[in-house]
Amino acid sequence: EPEVTQTPSHQVTQMGQEVILRCVPISNHLYFYWYRQILGQKVEFLVSFYNNEISEKSEIFDDQFSVERPDGSNFTLKIRSTKLEDSAMYFCASSPRHSGLSGANVLTFGAGSRLTVL
Amino acid sequence: KQEVTQIPAALSVPEGENLVLNCSFTDSAIYNLQWFRQDPGKGLTSLLLIQSSQREQTSGRLNASLDKSSGRSTLYIAASQPGDSATYLCAVIGDSSASKIIFGSGTRLSIRP
């Protein structure tokens, strides 16, 4: 069964360092997403991406964050200067279509990348 | 703004029991509702998706129902097993923002052998 794969599974970094989290979405999917889950809290939406541009972003997704699809297969999340509060599990997801166009739009999630900022 | 609530936050039952997990949402204008399973430290596994035009979906021992008008969904697990122990998350994709899922905080389920 097709999977969304994420690397690294766990990254430890010092505060202020740049971090890039990588995702390989399912190959025929068109929509891509990043979510995060701070330990003990809800899974929160960060950003959605379609046709090489951000389609929606949350208040969390400030100027420290950026996303990119550099080569047609990878989808990356960059945090420019990490803060302690960026420590979380980051989930990538992809879907074949936009929910507004069809009733059935299953998002497939990756296993997550755990980021620990010291 | 869509809010998704799951009650109870935690549930412990003996093996073999049937159980129901509850999810409520404030904005009934939704496209889909999806139930996920999350094992400790792991990713999110999609269990069932109910489209807004549907009232229920079944997969094996799992049955999810949707009542849009009352803003509620339930996940029924039949003949529970220790392997069902996990956190179960309810999530909706709403009319107001079709590009993102809004998650509940989950119900942590423990099945006692």
Contacts between the chains, C-beta under 8 A, distances in Angstrom:
chain1	res1	chain2	res2	distance
A	31	B	99	7.2
A	33	B	100	7.0
A	35	B	101	7.9
A	41	B	105	7.6
A	42	B	103	5.3
A	42	B	104	7.2
A	42	B	105	4.9
A	42	B	106	7.7
A	43	B	44	7.2
A	43	B	89	6.8
A	43	B	91	7.7
A	43	B	103	4.2
A	44	B	103	7.6
A	45	B	100	4.3
A	45	B	101	6.9
A	45	B	102	7.1
A	48	B	99	4.3
A	48	B	100	5.8
A	50	B	99	7.7
A	55	B	99	5.2
A	56	B	97	6.7
A	56	B	99	4.6
A	56	B	100	6.1
A	58	B	100	7.8
A	89	B	41	8.0
A	91	B	43	6.4
A	91	B	44	6.4
A	98	B	98	6.2
A	98	B	99	6.6
A	99	B	31	4.5
A	99	B	32	6.4
A	99	B	93	4.6
A	99	B	98	4.1
A	99	B	99	7.1
A	100	B	31	7.1
A	100	B	98	4.0
A	103	B	31	6.3
A	103	B	32	6.8
A	103	B	51	3.9
A	103	B	52	6.2
A	103	B	53	6.1
A	104	B	32	7.0
A	104	B	49	6.6
A	104	B	51	5.5
A	105	B	31	7.1
A	105	B	32	6.3
A	105	B	93	6.8
A	106	B	34	7.1
A	106	B	46	6.0
A	106	B	49	5.3
A	107	B	34	7.3
A	107	B	46	7.3
A	107	B	101	6.1
A	108	B	46	6.9
A	109	B	36	7.6
A	109	B	43	5.3
A	109	B	44	4.1
A	109	B	45	7.7
A	109	B	46	7.4
A	110	B	43	5.8
A	111	B	42	6.2
A	111	B	43	3.7
A	112	B	42	7.2
A	112	B	43	4.8
A	114	B	41	7.5
